[in-house]
Amino acid sequence: MNFEEMEQQISDYAKAHHVVLDYTAQSIEVVDEIMETFHERVNQCSEEEGDEIL
C-alpha cells in the first residue's frame, strides 16, 4: 500500500461513515483512528510484508 492508496482508503472510509475530513479536531481524530487500524494491520504482517506496505 502506498500513500495514495492509503489516502484513498481513508477518504472512502470517511465517506462511508458520513464523516467530513475538514481539518477540525473531530476529523483528525477519525484519521488517527483509521491510521491506528493500518498500524495494527502492518504489525500483523511479516517484516518483509510490513516493509512492502510502508
PDB file of N, CA, C and O in Angstrom, chain B, residues numbered from 101:
ATOM      1  N   MET B 101       0.861  -1.175   0.000  1.00  0.00           N
ATOM      2  CA  MET B 101       0.000   0.000   0.000  1.00  0.00           C
ATOM      3  C   MET B 101       0.902   1.230   0.000  1.00  0.00           C
ATOM      4  O   MET B 101       1.811   1.343   0.822  1.00  0.00           O
ATOM      5  N   ASN B 102       0.646   2.141  -0.917  1.00  0.00           N
ATOM      6  CA  ASN B 102       1.410   3.377  -0.941  1.00  0.00           C
ATOM      7  C   ASN B 102       0.558   4.517  -0.368  1.00  0.00           C
ATOM      8  O   ASN B 102      -0.598   4.313   0.003  1.00  0.00           O
ATOM      9  N   PHE B 103       1.135   5.698  -0.301  1.00  0.00           N
ATOM     10  CA  PHE B 103       0.424   6.813   0.319  1.00  0.00           C
ATOM     11  C   PHE B 103      -0.856   7.195  -0.416  1.00  0.00           C
ATOM     12  O   PHE B 103      -1.844   7.562   0.220  1.00  0.00           O
ATOM     13  N   GLU B 104      -0.854   7.115  -1.740  1.00  0.00           N
ATOM     14  CA  GLU B 104      -2.071   7.436  -2.487  1.00  0.00           C
ATOM     15  C   GLU B 104      -3.187   6.444  -2.164  1.00  0.00           C
ATOM     16  O   GLU B 104      -4.344   6.829  -1.994  1.00  0.00           O
ATOM     17  N   GLU B 105      -2.826   5.169  -2.081  1.00  0.00           N
ATOM     18  CA  GLU B 105      -3.814   4.152  -1.731  1.00  0.00           C
ATOM     19  C   GLU B 105      -4.330   4.351  -0.311  1.00  0.00           C
ATOM     20  O   GLU B 105      -5.524   4.200  -0.051  1.00  0.00           O
ATOM     21  N   MET B 106      -3.432   4.688   0.599  1.00  0.00           N
ATOM     22  CA  MET B 106      -3.827   4.933   1.981  1.00  0.00           C
ATOM     23  C   MET B 106      -4.757   6.141   2.058  1.00  0.00           C
ATOM     24  O   MET B 106      -5.768   6.108   2.761  1.00  0.00           O
ATOM     25  N   GLU B 107      -4.418   7.194   1.341  1.00  0.00           N
ATOM     26  CA  GLU B 107      -5.263   8.394   1.308  1.00  0.00           C
ATOM     27  C   GLU B 107      -6.652   8.053   0.771  1.00  0.00           C
ATOM     28  O   GLU B 107      -7.660   8.524   1.296  1.00  0.00           O
ATOM     29  N   GLN B 108      -6.698   7.236  -0.273  1.00  0.00           N
ATOM     30  CA  GLN B 108      -7.975   6.851  -0.856  1.00  0.00           C
ATOM     31  C   GLN B 108      -8.794   6.012   0.123  1.00  0.00           C
ATOM     32  O   GLN B 108     -10.006   6.200   0.233  1.00  0.00           O
ATOM     33  N   GLN B 109      -8.152   5.097   0.828  1.00  0.00           N
ATOM     34  CA  GLN B 109      -8.866   4.268   1.797  1.00  0.00           C
ATOM     35  C   GLN B 109      -9.421   5.113   2.936  1.00  0.00           C
ATOM     36  O   GLN B 109     -10.540   4.883   3.394  1.00  0.00           O
ATOM     37  N   ILE B 110      -8.648   6.082   3.393  1.00  0.00           N
ATOM     38  CA  ILE B 110      -9.122   6.984   4.452  1.00  0.00           C
ATOM     39  C   ILE B 110     -10.321   7.776   3.955  1.00  0.00           C
ATOM     40  O   ILE B 110     -11.322   7.909   4.659  1.00  0.00           O
ATOM     41  N   SER B 111     -10.215   8.294   2.755  1.00  0.00           N
ATOM     42  CA  SER B 111     -11.316   9.068   2.166  1.00  0.00           C
ATOM     43  C   SER B 111     -12.562   8.202   1.997  1.00  0.00           C
ATOM     44  O   SER B 111     -13.669   8.635   2.316  1.00  0.00           O
ATOM     45  N   ASP B 112     -12.383   6.987   1.498  1.00  0.00           N
ATOM     46  CA  ASP B 112     -13.516   6.073   1.312  1.00  0.00           C
ATOM     47  C   ASP B 112     -14.178   5.731   2.647  1.00  0.00           C
ATOM     48  O   ASP B 112     -15.404   5.697   2.751  1.00  0.00           O
ATOM     49  N   TYR B 113     -13.356   5.480   3.661  1.00  0.00           N
ATOM     50  CA  TYR B 113     -13.888   5.160   4.986  1.00  0.00           C
ATOM     51  C   TYR B 113     -14.698   6.340   5.517  1.00  0.00           C
ATOM     52  O   TYR B 113     -15.807   6.161   6.021  1.00  0.00           O
ATOM     53  N   ALA B 114     -14.154   7.516   5.405  1.00  0.00           N
ATOM     54  CA  ALA B 114     -14.839   8.713   5.904  1.00  0.00           C
ATOM     55  C   ALA B 114     -16.177   8.903   5.197  1.00  0.00           C
ATOM     56  O   ALA B 114     -17.186   9.185   5.844  1.00  0.00           O
ATOM     57  N   LYS B 115     -16.192   8.752   3.883  1.00  0.00           N
ATOM     58  CA  LYS B 115     -17.446   8.898   3.130  1.00  0.00           C
ATOM     59  C   LYS B 115     -18.466   7.849   3.542  1.00  0.00           C
ATOM     60  O   LYS B 115     -19.649   8.151   3.696  1.00  0.00           O
ATOM     61  N   ALA B 116     -18.007   6.622   3.720  1.00  0.00           N
ATOM     62  CA  ALA B 116     -18.913   5.537   4.100  1.00  0.00           C
ATOM     63  C   ALA B 116     -19.519   5.758   5.485  1.00  0.00           C
ATOM     64  O   ALA B 116     -20.617   5.282   5.773  1.00  0.00           O
ATOM     65  N   HIS B 117     -18.802   6.477   6.331  1.00  0.00           N
ATOM     66  CA  HIS B 117     -19.268   6.727   7.693  1.00  0.00           C
ATOM     67  C   HIS B 117     -19.762   8.162   7.869  1.00  0.00           C
ATOM     68  O   HIS B 117     -19.942   8.639   8.990  1.00  0.00           O
ATOM     69  N   HIS B 118     -19.977   8.837   6.746  1.00  0.00           N
ATOM     70  CA  HIS B 118     -20.537  10.197   6.738  1.00  0.00           C
ATOM     71  C   HIS B 118     -19.736  11.171   7.604  1.00  0.00           C
ATOM     72  O   HIS B 118     -20.294  11.985   8.340  1.00  0.00           O
ATOM     73  N   VAL B 119     -18.408  11.060   7.490  1.00  0.00           N
ATOM     74  CA  VAL B 119     -17.504  11.947   8.221  1.00  0.00           C
ATOM     75  C   VAL B 119     -16.862  12.896   7.220  1.00  0.00           C
ATOM     76  O   VAL B 119     -16.334  12.468   6.194  1.00  0.00           O
ATOM     77  N   VAL B 120     -16.911  14.177   7.525  1.00  0.00           N
ATOM     78  CA  VAL B 120     -16.264  15.176   6.680  1.00  0.00           C
ATOM     79  C   VAL B 120     -14.859  15.394   7.206  1.00  0.00           C
ATOM     80  O   VAL B 120     -14.668  15.728   8.375  1.00  0.00           O
ATOM     81  N   LEU B 121     -13.878  15.203   6.340  1.00  0.00           N
ATOM     82  CA  LEU B 121     -12.493  15.444   6.728  1.00  0.00           C
ATOM     83  C   LEU B 121     -12.154  16.889   6.370  1.00  0.00           C
ATOM     84  O   LEU B 121     -11.842  17.211   5.224  1.00  0.00           O
ATOM     85  N   ASP B 122     -12.226  17.745   7.383  1.00  0.00           N
ATOM     86  CA  ASP B 122     -12.077  19.184   7.148  1.00  0.00           C
ATOM     87  C   ASP B 122     -11.048  19.842   8.065  1.00  0.00           C
ATOM     88  O   ASP B 122     -11.112  21.047   8.309  1.00  0.00           O
ATOM     89  N   TYR B 123     -10.104  19.058   8.570  1.00  0.00           N
ATOM     90  CA  TYR B 123      -9.021  19.546   9.428  1.00  0.00           C
ATOM     91  C   TYR B 123      -9.494  20.012  10.804  1.00  0.00           C
ATOM     92  O   TYR B 123      -8.729  20.651  11.528  1.00  0.00           O
ATOM     93  N   THR B 124     -10.738  19.707  11.180  1.00  0.00           N
ATOM     94  CA  THR B 124     -11.192  20.000  12.533  1.00  0.00           C
ATOM     95  C   THR B 124     -10.649  18.914  13.459  1.00  0.00           C
ATOM     96  O   THR B 124     -10.185  17.869  13.004  1.00  0.00           O
ATOM     97  N   ALA B 125     -10.712  19.176  14.755  1.00  0.00           N
ATOM     98  CA  ALA B 125     -10.237  18.195  15.718  1.00  0.00           C
ATOM     99  C   ALA B 125     -10.981  16.870  15.561  1.00  0.00           C
ATOM    100  O   ALA B 125     -10.383  15.801  15.678  1.00  0.00           O
ATOM    101  N   GLN B 126     -12.280  16.944  15.297  1.00  0.00           N
ATOM    102  CA  GLN B 126     -13.076  15.718  15.132  1.00  0.00           C
ATOM    103  C   GLN B 126     -12.593  14.903  13.930  1.00  0.00           C
ATOM    104  O   GLN B 126     -12.434  13.686  14.030  1.00  0.00           O
ATOM    105  N   SER B 127     -12.362  15.560  12.809  1.00  0.00           N
ATOM    106  CA  SER B 127     -11.951  14.802  11.624  1.00  0.00           C
ATOM    107  C   SER B 127     -10.528  14.271  11.784  1.00  0.00           C
ATOM    108  O   SER B 127     -10.210  13.202  11.262  1.00  0.00           O
ATOM    109  N   ILE B 128      -9.677  14.993  12.489  1.00  0.00           N
ATOM    110  CA  ILE B 128      -8.323  14.499  12.728  1.00  0.00           C
ATOM    111  C   ILE B 128      -8.363  13.268  13.623  1.00  0.00           C
ATOM    112  O   ILE B 128      -7.562  12.351  13.444  1.00  0.00           O
ATOM    113  N   GLU B 129      -9.275  13.235  14.575  1.00  0.00           N
ATOM    114  CA  GLU B 129      -9.443  12.047  15.413  1.00  0.00           C
ATOM    115  C   GLU B 129      -9.848  10.844  14.572  1.00  0.00           C
ATOM    116  O   GLU B 129      -9.378   9.733  14.818  1.00  0.00           O
ATOM    117  N   VAL B 130     -10.711  11.048  13.587  1.00  0.00           N
ATOM    118  CA  VAL B 130     -11.131   9.952  12.703  1.00  0.00           C
ATOM    119  C   VAL B 130      -9.934   9.436  11.919  1.00  0.00           C
ATOM    120  O   VAL B 130      -9.733   8.226  11.818  1.00  0.00           O
ATOM    121  N   VAL B 131      -9.143  10.340  11.367  1.00  0.00           N
ATOM    122  CA  VAL B 131      -7.954   9.924  10.617  1.00  0.00           C
ATOM    123  C   VAL B 131      -7.003   9.159  11.539  1.00  0.00           C
ATOM    124  O   VAL B 131      -6.420   8.152  11.136  1.00  0.00           O
ATOM    125  N   ASP B 132      -6.852   9.631  12.757  1.00  0.00           N
ATOM    126  CA  ASP B 132      -5.984   8.960  13.729  1.00  0.00           C
ATOM    127  C   ASP B 132      -6.473   7.533  13.996  1.00  0.00           C
ATOM    128  O   ASP B 132      -5.665   6.608  14.071  1.00  0.00           O
ATOM    129  N   GLU B 133      -7.770   7.353  14.138  1.00  0.00           N
ATOM    130  CA  GLU B 133      -8.331   6.015  14.355  1.00  0.00           C
ATOM    131  C   GLU B 133      -8.080   5.104  13.156  1.00  0.00           C
ATOM    132  O   GLU B 133      -7.736   3.933  13.315  1.00  0.00           O
ATOM    133  N   ILE B 134      -8.252   5.646  11.977  1.00  0.00           N
ATOM    134  CA  ILE B 134      -8.015   4.852  10.766  1.00  0.00           C
ATOM    135  C   ILE B 134      -6.545   4.470  10.670  1.00  0.00           C
ATOM    136  O   ILE B 134      -6.215   3.332  10.335  1.00  0.00           O
ATOM    137  N   MET B 135      -5.669   5.413  10.961  1.00  0.00           N
ATOM    138  CA  MET B 135      -4.236   5.135  10.895  1.00  0.00           C
ATOM    139  C   MET B 135      -3.838   4.082  11.936  1.00  0.00           C
ATOM    140  O   MET B 135      -2.951   3.266  11.685  1.00  0.00           O
ATOM    141  N   GLU B 136      -4.484   4.100  13.088  1.00  0.00           N
ATOM    142  CA  GLU B 136      -4.226   3.080  14.104  1.00  0.00           C
ATOM    143  C   GLU B 136      -4.591   1.699  13.554  1.00  0.00           C
ATOM    144  O   GLU B 136      -3.882   0.723  13.802  1.00  0.00           O
ATOM    145  N   THR B 137      -5.681   1.618  12.821  1.00  0.00           N
ATOM    146  CA  THR B 137      -6.083   0.352  12.201  1.00  0.00           C
ATOM    147  C   THR B 137      -5.030  -0.108  11.201  1.00  0.00           C
ATOM    148  O   THR B 137      -4.677  -1.287  11.169  1.00  0.00           O
ATOM    149  N   PHE B 138      -4.521   0.821  10.376  1.00  0.00           N
ATOM    150  CA  PHE B 138      -3.454   0.478   9.431  1.00  0.00           C
ATOM    151  C   PHE B 138      -2.224  -0.028  10.182  1.00  0.00           C
ATOM    152  O   PHE B 138      -1.602  -1.011   9.780  1.00  0.00           O
ATOM    153  N   HIS B 139      -1.881   0.648  11.270  1.00  0.00           N
ATOM    154  CA  HIS B 139      -0.716   0.274  12.062  1.00  0.00           C
ATOM    155  C   HIS B 139      -0.878  -1.148  12.605  1.00  0.00           C
ATOM    156  O   HIS B 139       0.053  -1.950  12.541  1.00  0.00           O
ATOM    157  N   GLU B 140      -2.049  -1.453  13.134  1.00  0.00           N
ATOM    158  CA  GLU B 140      -2.310  -2.794  13.655  1.00  0.00           C
ATOM    159  C   GLU B 140      -2.196  -3.835  12.552  1.00  0.00           C
ATOM    160  O   GLU B 140      -1.669  -4.926  12.769  1.00  0.00           O
ATOM    161  N   ARG B 141      -2.690  -3.493  11.374  1.00  0.00           N
ATOM    162  CA  ARG B 141      -2.633  -4.422  10.245  1.00  0.00           C
ATOM    163  C   ARG B 141      -1.182  -4.693   9.838  1.00  0.00           C
ATOM    164  O   ARG B 141      -0.817  -5.831   9.543  1.00  0.00           O
ATOM    165  N   VAL B 142      -0.358  -3.640   9.824  1.00  0.00           N
ATOM    166  CA  VAL B 142       1.053  -3.801   9.455  1.00  0.00           C
ATOM    167  C   VAL B 142       1.770  -4.651  10.498  1.00  0.00           C
ATOM    168  O   VAL B 142       2.609  -5.480  10.147  1.00  0.00           O
ATOM    169  N   ASN B 143       1.450  -4.456  11.770  1.00  0.00           N
ATOM    170  CA  ASN B 143       2.103  -5.223  12.836  1.00  0.00           C
ATOM    171  C   ASN B 143       1.805  -6.707  12.749  1.00  0.00           C
ATOM    172  O   ASN B 143       2.565  -7.514  13.286  1.00  0.00           O
ATOM    173  N   GLN B 144       0.725  -7.091  12.089  1.00  0.00           N
ATOM    174  CA  GLN B 144       0.365  -8.495  11.951  1.00  0.00           C
ATOM    175  C   GLN B 144       1.093  -9.156  10.781  1.00  0.00           C
ATOM    176  O   GLN B 144       1.038 -10.374  10.618  1.00  0.00           O
ATOM    177  N   CYS B 145       1.762  -8.359   9.983  1.00  0.00           N
ATOM    178  CA  CYS B 145       2.473  -8.862   8.808  1.00  0.00           C
ATOM    179  C   CYS B 145       3.888  -9.285   9.188  1.00  0.00           C
ATOM    180  O   CYS B 145       4.412  -8.907  10.236  1.00  0.00           O
ATOM    181  N   SER B 146       4.483 -10.070   8.317  1.00  0.00           N
ATOM    182  CA  SER B 146       5.900 -10.369   8.484  1.00  0.00           C
ATOM    183  C   SER B 146       6.687  -9.084   8.235  1.00  0.00           C
ATOM    184  O   SER B 146       6.144  -8.104   7.727  1.00  0.00           O
ATOM    185  N   GLU B 147       7.950  -9.096   8.591  1.00  0.00           N
ATOM    186  CA  GLU B 147       8.773  -7.898   8.411  1.00  0.00           C
ATOM    187  C   GLU B 147       8.831  -7.486   6.946  1.00  0.00           C
ATOM    188  O   GLU B 147       8.762  -6.298   6.631  1.00  0.00           O
ATOM    189  N   GLU B 148       8.957  -8.458   6.051  1.00  0.00           N
ATOM    190  CA  GLU B 148       9.040  -8.143   4.615  1.00  0.00           C
ATOM    191  C   GLU B 148       7.726  -7.538   4.111  1.00  0.00           C
ATOM    192  O   GLU B 148       7.725  -6.555   3.370  1.00  0.00           O
ATOM    193  N   GLU B 149       6.608  -8.145   4.528  1.00  0.00           N
ATOM    194  CA  GLU B 149       5.299  -7.632   4.105  1.00  0.00           C
ATOM    195  C   GLU B 149       5.065  -6.226   4.659  1.00  0.00           C
ATOM    196  O   GLU B 149       4.566  -5.351   3.953  1.00  0.00           O
ATOM    197  N   GLY B 150       5.428  -6.015   5.920  1.00  0.00           N
ATOM    198  CA  GLY B 150       5.265  -4.699   6.529  1.00  0.00           C
ATOM    199  C   GLY B 150       6.099  -3.653   5.833  1.00  0.00           C
ATOM    200  O   GLY B 150       5.633  -2.536   5.604  1.00  0.00           O
ATOM    201  N   ASP B 151       7.351  -4.004   5.487  1.00  0.00           N
ATOM    202  CA  ASP B 151       8.207  -3.077   4.759  1.00  0.00           C
ATOM    203  C   ASP B 151       7.605  -2.725   3.406  1.00  0.00           C
ATOM    204  O   ASP B 151       7.656  -1.574   2.972  1.00  0.00           O
ATOM    205  N   GLU B 152       7.030  -3.736   2.741  1.00  0.00           N
ATOM    206  CA  GLU B 152       6.438  -3.510   1.421  1.00  0.00           C
ATOM    207  C   GLU B 152       5.245  -2.568   1.533  1.00  0.00           C
ATOM    208  O   GLU B 152       5.083  -1.670   0.707  1.00  0.00           O
ATOM    209  N   ILE B 153       4.406  -2.768   2.554  1.00  0.00           N
ATOM    210  CA  ILE B 153       3.239  -1.921   2.750  1.00  0.00           C
ATOM    211  C   ILE B 153       3.673  -0.484   3.000  1.00  0.00           C
ATOM    212  O   ILE B 153       3.145   0.456   2.406  1.00  0.00           O
ATOM    213  N   LEU B 154       4.655  -0.333   3.900  1.00  0.00           N
ATOM    214  CA  LEU B 154       5.116   1.026   4.217  1.00  0.00           C
ATOM    215  C   LEU B 154       5.845   1.628   3.051  1.00  0.00           C
ATOM    216  O   LEU B 154       6.305   2.767   3.133  1.00  0.00           O
TER     217      LEU B 154
END
